[in-house]
Amino acid sequence: MTNENQRPARRRAVRVLTLLLLGATSGASRAEIFRYSDAQGRAIFTDHVLVSPHYRLVWRSSIGKIDSALQATPPRAIVASRGRRHKWRNKPEFTVLIEETAREAHVSADLLHAVVQAESAYNPRAKSTAGAMGLMQLMPGTAQRYGVTDVWDPTQNLRGGAHYLKDLLDLFENDLQLALAAYNAGEGAVIQNGNHIPPYPETREYVRRVIDNFKAQRQQSDS
């Protein structure tokens, strides 16, 4: 049940958001609105975000399919927790390689980072119980398909995974959620489900996690 004392504050928040949206659409061709809660739990909307885990992107102008997927995904923390930052301690070692591989494969470097974070947390020796290996957790069949002769070689592993991801984006017409679901569960599973995310809890969680990572990485790249 809504607390009566909260209603005026919520109405004010809606008015503020409306004014921000009007200002954003009348200005630059690409604008963003962020939301956070202050110490009293009040919703604050702004078009200027500081480095904080409490800010959440709630609106962006001139969005395409990938941006739509970012907004459509249920909101979670955009900035990684301290624990994940610690897990990603190898990130600087592979940043240049990821950027070069992304350019070669014509995919977003931020997206490639997001997948690596979710798959292996930048551990080139990671191996799953299912047999997926390396930075991008390639299965043996996928590695062979993309000419990866040594899955433990970060360069080969990233290249194979990046080209696979690019092919999935092309296959599903740049639908980010479907491409990520296919990367996790296989393109056949997505197609058999009528080009929808398969009803597997692991796959649904994977798509949300990668998109959360993608949001955080884009914020870091833009800052």
C-alpha positions in Angstrom: 0.0 0.0 0.0 1.3 3.4 -0.9 2.2 5.7 2.0 0.1 9.0 1.7 3.2 11.0 2.6 5.1 9.6 -0.3 2.6 10.7 -3.0 3.6 14.4 -3.2 7.2 13.5 -3.5 6.5 11.0 -6.3 4.4 13.6 -8.1 7.2 16.1 -7.9 9.6 13.4 -9.2 7.4 12.8 -12.2 7.2 16.6 -12.9 11.0 16.9 -12.7 11.5 13.9 -15.0 9.1 15.4 -17.5 10.9 18.7 -17.5 14.2 16.9 -18.0 12.9 14.9 -20.9 11.5 18.0 -22.6 14.8 19.8 -22.2 16.8 16.8 -23.4 14.7 16.3 -26.5 15.0 20.0 -27.4 18.7 19.9 -27.1 21.3 17.4 -28.3 20.3 14.7 -30.7 21.4 12.1 -28.1 20.6 12.8 -24.4 20.3 10.6 -21.3 18.4 10.9 -18.0 19.6 9.1 -14.9 17.8 8.3 -11.6 19.1 7.8 -8.1 17.8 7.8 -4.6 19.1 10.3 -2.0 19.7 9.5 1.7 16.0 10.0 2.4 14.9 7.6 -0.3 13.7 10.3 -2.6 13.9 9.8 -6.4 16.2 12.3 -8.1 16.4 12.6 -11.8 19.3 14.3 -13.6 21.0 14.5 -17.0 24.5 14.6 -15.4 25.8 11.4 -13.8 28.6 11.2 -11.3 30.7 8.1 -10.6 28.4 6.3 -8.3 26.7 2.9 -8.2 23.4 4.5 -7.3 22.7 6.1 -10.7 20.6 4.2 -13.2 19.9 5.1 -16.8 16.2 5.5 -17.3 15.9 7.2 -20.7 18.0 7.8 -23.8 17.1 9.7 -27.0 17.8 8.4 -30.5 18.0 4.8 -29.5 18.5 1.9 -31.8 18.0 -1.8 -31.3 20.9 -2.4 -29.0 20.1 0.7 -26.9 16.5 -0.5 -26.7 17.7 -3.8 -25.3 19.7 -2.0 -22.7 16.7 0.0 -21.6 14.2 -2.9 -21.8 16.2 -5.1 -19.5 15.1 -5.1 -15.8 17.2 -2.5 -14.0 20.1 -3.6 -11.8 23.2 -2.0 -10.5 25.0 -0.3 -13.4 28.4 0.0 -11.7 30.1 -3.3 -10.8 30.4 -4.2 -7.1 33.8 -4.2 -5.4 33.8 -8.0 -5.5 33.4 -8.1 -9.3 36.0 -5.3 -9.7 38.4 -7.6 -7.8 37.5 -10.5 -9.9 38.2 -8.4 -13.0 41.7 -7.6 -11.9 43.1 -9.0 -15.2 41.1 -6.5 -17.2 43.9 -4.0 -17.9 46.0 -6.8 -19.3 43.5 -7.6 -22.0 42.0 -4.2 -22.7 44.1 -3.4 -25.7 43.7 -6.9 -27.2 39.9 -6.7 -26.7 39.7 -3.3 -28.4 41.8 -4.5 -31.4 39.8 -7.7 -31.7 36.5 -5.7 -31.5 37.6 -3.5 -34.4 38.6 -6.5 -36.4 35.3 -8.3 -35.8 33.2 -5.1 -36.2 31.6 -5.4 -32.8 31.5 -3.0 -29.9 34.5 -3.2 -27.6 32.3 -2.4 -24.6 30.1 -5.4 -25.6 33.1 -7.6 -25.9 34.3 -6.6 -22.5 30.8 -7.3 -21.1 30.8 -10.8 -22.5 34.3 -11.6 -21.2 33.3 -10.3 -17.8 30.3 -12.6 -17.7 32.0 -15.6 -19.2 35.4 -15.7 -17.5 36.0 -12.6 -15.5 39.1 -12.1 -17.6 40.6 -15.4 -16.6 42.3 -16.9 -19.8 42.5 -20.3 -18.1 38.8 -20.5 -17.1 37.0 -23.8 -17.8 33.4 -24.7 -17.1 32.0 -28.0 -16.1 30.4 -28.2 -19.6 33.8 -27.9 -21.2 33.8 -24.2 -22.3 37.2 -22.7 -22.2 39.2 -19.5 -22.1 38.3 -15.8 -21.9 35.1 -16.2 -24.0 34.4 -19.7 -22.8 34.4 -21.3 -26.3 33.0 -24.8 -26.6 35.2 -27.2 -28.7 32.8 -27.2 -31.6 32.6 -23.4 -31.7 36.4 -23.1 -31.4 36.8 -25.5 -34.4 34.2 -23.6 -36.4 36.1 -20.3 -36.0 39.6 -21.7 -36.6 40.7 -21.6 -33.0 43.5 -24.1 -32.7 44.5 -23.2 -29.2 41.7 -22.1 -26.9 44.1 -21.1 -24.2 45.7 -18.5 -26.4 43.9 -15.2 -25.5 44.3 -13.8 -29.0 42.7 -16.8 -30.7 40.0 -17.2 -28.1 38.9 -13.6 -28.2 39.0 -13.6 -32.0 36.9 -16.7 -32.3 34.4 -15.5 -29.7 34.1 -12.0 -31.2 33.4 -13.3 -34.7 30.9 -15.7 -33.3 29.2 -12.9 -31.5 29.2 -10.8 -34.6 27.6 -13.6 -36.6 24.9 -14.0 -34.0 24.2 -10.2 -34.1 23.9 -10.5 -37.9 21.7 -13.6 -37.7 19.3 -12.0 -35.3 19.3 -8.6 -37.0 21.3 -6.8 -34.3 18.9 -7.9 -31.6 21.3 -7.8 -28.6 19.1 -9.9 -26.3 18.7 -12.7 -28.8 22.4 -12.7 -29.8 23.4 -13.0 -26.2 20.9 -15.7 -25.5 22.3 -17.6 -28.5 25.8 -17.1 -27.3 24.8 -18.8 -24.1 22.3 -21.5 -25.2 23.1 -21.8 -28.9 21.4 -20.2 -31.9 19.3 -23.4 -32.4 17.7 -22.9 -29.0 16.7 -19.4 -29.9 15.3 -20.3 -33.3 13.4 -23.2 -31.9 11.8 -20.9 -29.4 10.4 -18.7 -32.2 13.3 -16.2 -32.0 12.7 -15.6 -28.4 15.0 -16.0 -25.4 14.7 -19.7 -24.4 12.9 -20.2 -21.1 16.1 -21.3 -19.3 16.8 -19.5 -16.0 20.5 -19.6 -16.7 20.2 -18.0 -20.1 17.8 -15.3 -18.9 20.1 -14.5 -16.1 23.1 -14.5 -18.5 21.4 -12.0 -20.8 20.6 -9.7 -17.9 24.1 -9.9 -16.5 25.9 -9.2 -19.8 23.6 -6.2 -20.5 24.3 -4.9 -17.0 28.0 -5.3 -17.7 27.6 -3.5 -21.0 25.8 -0.6 -19.4 28.6 -0.2 -16.8 31.3 -0.5 -19.5 29.7 2.2 -21.7 29.5 4.5 -18.7 33.2 4.0 -18.0 34.1 4.5 -21.7 32.0 7.8 -21.9 33.4 9.2 -18.7 
